[in-house]
Amino acid sequence: MSRIGKKPIAIPKGVTVKVDGNAVEIKGPKGQMRQALPPGVTAVVEDGQLLTRKAGDDRALDKFHGLARSLVNNAVLGVTDGWKRELDIVGVGYRAELKGQQMTLALGYSHPVVFDVPKGIEIAVDKQTHITVTGVDRQLVGQVAANLRSLRKPDPYQQKGVRYTGEVLKKKAGKTGA
């Protein structure tokens, strides 16, 4: 039995949860989300808490039970507090500029890179070298941050590129003269 799946999800004040067949609709102060449940897992609201349950006693459903609980919990946390990823741009002449729903990045290429901001994501640029990606969907926030990072991956030797704030770059071990 999944230990994660057994844990109840507390529903904070101001959040409404509606179970609709094989999906859960969550509305909160930051927005709303619809999270689909994996097959063989159901959700029930009891005593101000959301519980996920397996449809049968099949052990193969344990992994989906824990997954469903984690996905729904991330959605509840997203509509209450939101998710955030921060990136730093390091390099001489490297910068970012936001114009409406498009971000223009100068990353050392011969041309500026234009990045379209997806719907449901907010991007803020501070001091031209610090990017903050926020939204209610954890998966989408992480994917957008990863896409931005992939435009110019950080180089551990020259210390240039787009990296997550606080990311430590590891260099490969050098050859020994022995």
Backbone bond lengths (Angstrom), bond angles and torsions (degrees), N, CA, C in turn:
res aa  C-N    CA-C-N  psi(-1)  N-CA   C-N-CA  omega(-1)  CA-C   N-CA-C  phi
1 M - - - 1.458 - - 1.518 108.74 -
2 S 1.301 116.32 140.19 1.456 121.57 -178.37 1.524 110.63 -73.80
3 R 1.318 116.15 125.44 1.467 119.79 177.86 1.518 110.62 -72.23
4 I 1.322 116.21 -38.51 1.461 120.42 179.28 1.524 109.58 -65.56
5 G 1.319 116.97 -43.35 1.456 121.21 -176.83 1.514 113.80 -64.41
6 K 1.331 118.40 -26.67 1.463 121.71 -179.46 1.526 113.15 -74.39
7 K 1.343 117.42 -24.01 1.458 120.52 -176.41 1.529 110.94 -66.92
8 P 1.333 117.20 131.30 1.467 118.74 176.51 1.527 110.53 -75.72
9 I 1.320 115.96 152.39 1.461 122.12 177.54 1.520 107.63 -103.05
10 A 1.333 116.86 118.39 1.460 121.08 178.62 1.526 109.01 -72.97
11 I 1.321 116.46 133.40 1.460 121.44 178.96 1.530 107.47 -97.85
12 P 1.339 118.10 111.97 1.464 120.58 -178.97 1.528 112.44 -68.36
13 K 1.332 115.85 165.85 1.468 120.46 177.37 1.520 108.96 -67.20
14 G 1.319 115.81 142.88 1.459 120.71 -179.72 1.514 113.42 87.49
15 V 1.322 117.55 0.92 1.466 121.56 179.75 1.522 108.60 -113.72
16 T 1.330 116.12 130.15 1.461 120.49 176.13 1.514 109.12 -112.34
17 V 1.327 115.39 135.38 1.460 121.89 -178.60 1.518 108.20 -121.01
18 K 1.331 115.62 130.72 1.449 121.57 178.62 1.522 108.31 -128.99
19 V 1.329 116.86 121.37 1.461 121.73 178.49 1.526 107.55 -89.19
20 D 1.327 115.90 122.97 1.459 121.85 -175.44 1.527 108.63 -125.83
21 G 1.315 116.55 84.23 1.472 120.73 178.88 1.519 111.76 65.33
22 N 1.337 116.95 -111.63 1.459 120.26 -177.94 1.536 111.32 -102.43
23 A 1.333 117.33 27.76 1.464 121.60 177.66 1.527 109.57 -146.01
24 V 1.328 115.07 158.72 1.463 121.51 178.29 1.519 107.58 -123.35
25 E 1.344 116.15 126.57 1.462 121.73 177.04 1.516 108.51 -101.41
26 I 1.332 115.95 127.54 1.450 121.66 -176.07 1.520 108.40 -125.56
27 K 1.333 116.16 128.00 1.465 121.81 177.39 1.514 108.53 -122.25
28 G 1.340 115.31 134.91 1.452 120.15 -179.89 1.511 111.13 -147.50
29 P 1.332 117.24 -173.19 1.464 120.48 -177.44 1.530 114.18 -65.37
30 K 1.320 119.29 -28.60 1.469 122.28 -178.45 1.525 113.19 -87.51
31 G 1.333 117.38 -17.41 1.457 119.87 -178.38 1.516 110.88 155.48
32 Q 1.312 115.96 -159.47 1.463 120.81 179.38 1.514 110.23 -137.74
33 M 1.323 114.62 153.02 1.462 121.47 179.21 1.517 110.16 -140.88
34 R 1.315 115.13 152.70 1.464 121.75 172.06 1.519 106.52 -122.54
35 Q 1.323 116.35 116.29 1.456 121.79 -177.75 1.527 109.41 -110.30
36 A 1.312 116.52 119.35 1.456 121.67 178.02 1.531 109.26 -75.77
37 L 1.315 116.25 145.08 1.467 121.92 178.46 1.525 109.31 -99.23
38 P 1.331 117.67 144.33 1.473 120.13 176.41 1.530 110.63 -64.47
39 P 1.328 117.47 157.68 1.471 119.20 179.69 1.532 111.04 -64.31
40 G 1.326 115.45 140.60 1.455 120.49 179.15 1.520 113.90 90.42
41 V 1.341 118.43 3.31 1.464 122.45 179.89 1.516 108.35 -126.59
42 T 1.344 115.68 135.43 1.456 121.05 177.11 1.518 109.34 -122.51
43 A 1.326 116.31 163.09 1.462 121.87 178.80 1.522 109.04 -125.39
44 V 1.346 115.80 145.05 1.457 121.98 -178.51 1.528 107.81 -139.56
45 V 1.347 116.49 139.84 1.463 121.06 175.40 1.523 107.99 -99.74
46 E 1.355 115.59 120.76 1.469 121.36 178.90 1.522 109.75 -137.90
47 D 1.317 117.18 129.19 1.470 123.67 174.70 1.527 112.59 53.14
48 G 1.318 118.50 42.24 1.457 121.77 178.36 1.515 113.67 72.95
49 Q 1.333 116.36 15.44 1.457 120.76 177.85 1.520 109.06 -129.33
50 L 1.316 115.31 152.18 1.456 121.33 178.14 1.516 108.32 -105.37
51 L 1.324 116.34 127.23 1.461 122.22 -179.57 1.523 109.65 -117.10
52 T 1.327 116.44 140.10 1.457 120.83 173.42 1.523 107.69 -106.18
53 R 1.333 115.22 139.35 1.470 120.04 -177.81 1.522 109.68 -133.94
54 K 1.343 114.95 147.61 1.464 120.83 175.30 1.519 109.15 -80.99
55 A 1.334 115.51 149.03 1.465 120.35 179.96 1.526 111.20 -74.05
56 G 1.345 117.61 -28.85 1.459 120.75 -178.69 1.515 110.74 -144.19
57 D 1.335 116.37 -170.57 1.464 121.22 -179.51 1.519 112.50 -97.48
58 D 1.297 117.65 16.19 1.454 121.82 -179.92 1.528 110.31 -68.58
59 R 1.336 117.56 127.13 1.468 121.34 -177.93 1.530 112.20 -67.62
60 A 1.322 117.23 -21.09 1.462 120.28 178.47 1.529 111.29 -67.99
61 L 1.333 117.64 -18.41 1.462 121.17 179.48 1.526 113.19 -83.25
62 D 1.335 117.42 -10.54 1.469 120.66 -177.64 1.525 111.91 -58.09
63 K 1.326 116.85 -44.15 1.467 119.71 -177.98 1.523 111.09 -65.98
64 F 1.337 117.06 -36.16 1.458 119.91 178.58 1.528 111.19 -72.90
65 H 1.328 116.38 -29.65 1.458 121.33 178.52 1.528 109.97 -63.12
66 G 1.320 116.74 -48.76 1.465 120.86 178.54 1.520 111.62 -67.36
67 L 1.329 117.35 -38.33 1.464 121.40 178.36 1.522 111.11 -62.11
68 A 1.323 116.84 -45.61 1.464 120.97 -178.93 1.520 110.80 -61.51
69 R 1.322 117.12 -43.10 1.462 120.68 179.39 1.525 110.53 -63.58
70 S 1.322 118.41 -42.41 1.462 122.07 179.93 1.530 111.36 -65.14
71 L 1.329 117.64 -42.59 1.460 120.91 -179.85 1.527 111.55 -64.63
72 V 1.328 116.91 -43.19 1.461 120.27 -179.81 1.528 110.31 -69.08
73 N 1.332 117.44 -39.18 1.463 120.38 177.78 1.530 110.83 -63.22
74 N 1.335 117.64 -40.90 1.464 121.03 176.90 1.527 110.83 -62.45
75 A 1.326 117.32 -36.92 1.459 120.74 178.39 1.533 110.86 -67.56
76 V 1.333 117.26 -40.84 1.471 121.05 178.30 1.524 110.13 -64.24
77 L 1.334 116.96 -44.40 1.468 119.86 178.22 1.525 111.02 -66.41
78 G 1.317 117.98 -32.71 1.459 121.76 -179.78 1.515 112.86 -67.28
79 V 1.338 117.64 -42.26 1.460 119.57 -178.79 1.528 112.12 -77.80
80 T 1.332 118.19 -16.27 1.466 119.68 176.87 1.525 111.61 -92.70
81 D 1.326 118.00 -51.53 1.470 121.33 -176.20 1.519 112.83 -109.36
82 G 1.313 118.61 -30.00 1.460 122.46 -175.59 1.519 110.59 86.13
83 W 1.324 116.38 165.52 1.458 122.96 179.31 1.524 109.32 -115.35
84 K 1.323 116.09 150.49 1.458 120.42 -176.25 1.522 110.39 -144.47
85 R 1.332 116.17 137.41 1.474 123.22 172.14 1.518 106.90 -129.32
86 E 1.329 116.44 138.02 1.451 121.07 -179.37 1.522 109.64 -116.89
87 L 1.337 115.52 139.60 1.456 121.94 179.49 1.529 109.00 -127.28
88 D 1.318 116.01 148.98 1.456 122.86 175.54 1.522 108.84 -117.25
89 I 1.319 116.00 140.60 1.465 121.98 175.70 1.522 106.62 -106.23
90 V 1.336 116.00 119.57 1.460 121.45 -177.54 1.521 109.02 -119.21
91 G 1.334 116.46 128.40 1.461 121.44 178.25 1.517 110.26 149.70
92 V 1.297 116.61 148.50 1.455 121.28 179.91 1.524 108.94 -69.07
93 G 1.338 116.32 123.11 1.456 121.72 -179.49 1.513 114.20 81.98
94 Y 1.327 118.87 -1.24 1.460 121.66 179.34 1.535 107.43 -81.58
95 R 1.341 116.90 130.48 1.459 120.02 178.82 1.527 110.23 -159.95
96 A 1.328 114.31 167.09 1.461 121.16 178.97 1.526 108.59 -130.55
97 E 1.334 114.66 149.04 1.459 120.97 179.02 1.517 107.92 -142.21
98 L 1.328 116.48 133.25 1.458 121.69 -176.77 1.527 109.34 -105.44
99 K 1.331 116.25 127.01 1.462 122.37 176.46 1.520 107.93 -130.39
100 G 1.309 116.90 101.82 1.469 120.90 -179.09 1.516 111.08 64.25
101 Q 1.329 116.15 -121.36 1.464 121.86 -179.92 1.522 111.96 -101.25
102 Q 1.333 117.32 18.89 1.454 121.20 177.28 1.521 109.54 -128.02
103 M 1.316 115.18 141.51 1.456 120.64 177.02 1.523 107.32 -117.25
104 T 1.344 115.18 130.18 1.459 121.33 178.66 1.517 107.71 -104.85
105 L 1.323 116.49 125.82 1.462 121.82 -178.09 1.517 110.13 -117.96
106 A 1.330 116.01 133.99 1.457 122.31 171.53 1.527 106.16 -103.47
107 L 1.324 116.67 108.99 1.468 121.29 -172.60 1.526 112.80 -123.25
108 G 1.331 117.43 27.93 1.444 120.09 177.08 1.509 114.85 87.13
109 Y 1.323 117.24 1.78 1.452 120.54 175.63 1.532 108.87 -84.92
110 S 1.324 117.42 171.31 1.460 121.32 -179.76 1.530 112.16 -72.54
111 H 1.331 116.92 -11.54 1.458 122.12 -177.62 1.527 109.72 -136.13
112 P 1.318 117.92 154.13 1.468 119.19 174.43 1.529 110.22 -72.31
113 V 1.310 116.30 145.69 1.457 121.93 179.12 1.524 107.82 -97.39
114 V 1.338 117.34 127.12 1.461 122.28 179.87 1.526 108.04 -103.46
115 F 1.348 115.57 126.34 1.464 121.83 -178.66 1.518 108.04 -118.71
116 D 1.338 117.29 122.91 1.460 121.78 178.40 1.528 109.36 -84.62
117 V 1.331 116.47 128.61 1.467 121.70 -179.80 1.528 107.84 -80.80
118 P 1.351 117.68 123.25 1.467 119.54 -179.34 1.532 112.23 -70.36
119 K 1.310 115.05 160.00 1.462 121.49 178.57 1.532 109.21 -65.52
120 G 1.321 117.00 137.60 1.459 121.62 179.70 1.516 113.72 92.10
121 I 1.326 117.69 -0.42 1.464 122.56 -179.33 1.522 108.76 -119.62
122 E 1.322 115.75 137.84 1.458 121.24 174.27 1.521 108.02 -114.99
123 I 1.325 115.79 134.53 1.460 120.86 178.99 1.515 108.03 -122.39
124 A 1.335 116.02 133.47 1.460 122.36 176.24 1.529 107.89 -120.91
125 V 1.329 116.79 138.28 1.455 121.97 178.66 1.527 108.10 -115.44
126 D 1.340 116.19 120.86 1.463 122.07 178.33 1.522 108.84 -109.84
127 K 1.307 116.40 132.52 1.468 122.49 175.00 1.526 113.44 53.74
128 Q 1.309 119.29 24.78 1.463 126.99 178.03 1.525 114.69 63.96
129 T 1.333 118.88 -6.51 1.464 119.71 -178.22 1.520 113.50 -126.64
130 H 1.323 118.17 3.93 1.466 121.20 179.87 1.525 108.06 -126.44
131 I 1.335 116.39 122.41 1.462 122.26 -177.43 1.525 108.53 -114.51
132 T 1.340 116.67 132.96 1.456 122.21 176.00 1.523 108.50 -117.95
133 V 1.324 116.81 121.81 1.466 123.19 179.32 1.521 107.38 -106.57
134 T 1.343 117.67 121.77 1.461 121.41 -179.37 1.522 110.37 -129.93
135 G 1.346 115.59 155.43 1.457 121.74 178.07 1.515 110.19 176.66
136 V 1.325 116.89 177.38 1.462 121.24 -179.31 1.523 112.37 -92.79
137 D 1.330 118.24 -22.24 1.462 122.43 -178.42 1.529 109.58 -95.38
138 R 1.321 116.64 112.54 1.465 121.19 -176.17 1.527 112.04 -61.20
139 Q 1.316 116.98 -41.78 1.461 120.75 -178.96 1.518 111.23 -64.35
140 L 1.320 117.24 -41.84 1.462 120.93 -179.04 1.530 111.48 -69.27
141 V 1.326 117.64 -39.82 1.466 121.45 177.95 1.528 109.87 -61.83
142 G 1.326 117.01 -45.74 1.464 121.04 179.14 1.518 112.53 -64.95
143 Q 1.339 117.03 -38.15 1.465 120.72 -179.63 1.523 111.23 -68.74
144 V 1.334 117.36 -41.25 1.468 120.48 178.87 1.525 109.93 -64.93
145 A 1.343 117.03 -42.09 1.468 120.33 178.00 1.527 110.62 -63.01
146 A 1.324 117.76 -40.24 1.465 121.31 178.70 1.531 110.84 -66.96
147 N 1.339 117.32 -37.33 1.465 120.39 177.92 1.525 110.96 -65.95
148 L 1.332 117.06 -39.89 1.464 120.43 177.07 1.524 110.67 -64.55
149 R 1.324 116.46 -41.75 1.467 120.77 -179.68 1.526 110.81 -64.99
150 S 1.331 116.59 -34.73 1.474 120.01 -177.42 1.529 113.06 -72.32
151 L 1.330 117.53 -13.16 1.465 119.66 177.70 1.525 111.69 -65.06
152 R 1.332 117.04 -32.52 1.467 122.41 174.91 1.522 106.36 -154.74
153 K 1.342 116.19 89.23 1.463 120.55 -177.69 1.520 110.13 -61.79
154 P 1.324 117.73 145.97 1.464 119.52 -177.96 1.526 112.06 -68.02
155 D 1.323 115.34 136.06 1.461 122.17 178.69 1.523 108.08 -96.19
156 P 1.334 118.91 119.78 1.467 119.72 -176.42 1.526 113.53 -68.65
157 Y 1.307 118.22 -19.93 1.467 120.30 -176.75 1.523 112.29 -89.35
158 Q 1.329 117.54 -43.35 1.455 120.00 179.38 1.524 112.37 -93.41
159 Q 1.343 117.53 -8.59 1.461 124.29 178.83 1.531 112.28 61.74
160 K 1.328 118.43 31.13 1.459 122.91 179.04 1.518 109.88 -108.71
161 G 1.328 115.15 159.26 1.450 120.79 172.80 1.510 112.85 123.52
162 V 1.333 115.73 -173.00 1.464 122.91 178.04 1.522 107.11 -100.99
163 R 1.328 116.24 123.50 1.468 120.46 -178.58 1.518 110.62 -135.47
164 Y 1.329 115.09 158.69 1.456 119.87 174.15 1.523 108.63 -68.01
165 T 1.319 116.72 147.24 1.459 120.40 178.66 1.528 108.41 -64.14
166 G 1.309 115.83 126.45 1.468 121.08 -179.56 1.515 114.23 87.47
167 E 1.314 118.94 0.48 1.464 122.01 -179.83 1.534 109.89 -70.28
168 V 1.310 116.12 133.40 1.451 121.67 178.92 1.524 108.15 -101.78
169 L 1.330 116.11 125.97 1.459 120.93 -179.81 1.515 109.31 -92.72
170 K 1.329 116.49 128.85 1.457 121.11 -177.84 1.513 109.90 -102.66
171 K 1.307 115.59 134.20 1.460 121.09 175.73 1.522 109.00 -94.29
172 K 1.319 116.31 153.29 1.457 120.03 177.62 1.515 108.40 -73.40
173 A 1.321 115.77 153.47 1.466 120.78 178.05 1.515 109.50 -68.08
174 G 1.328 116.00 138.15 1.459 120.57 -179.68 1.510 111.38 -81.25
175 K 1.316 115.95 170.36 1.457 121.08 178.26 1.513 108.90 -75.39
176 T 1.323 115.78 144.95 1.458 120.45 176.63 1.532 108.47 -96.72
177 G 1.320 117.25 148.88 1.466 121.34 -177.28 1.522 113.13 -84.39
178 A 1.323 118.16 9.01 1.454 120.18 -176.87 1.486 114.54 -80.39
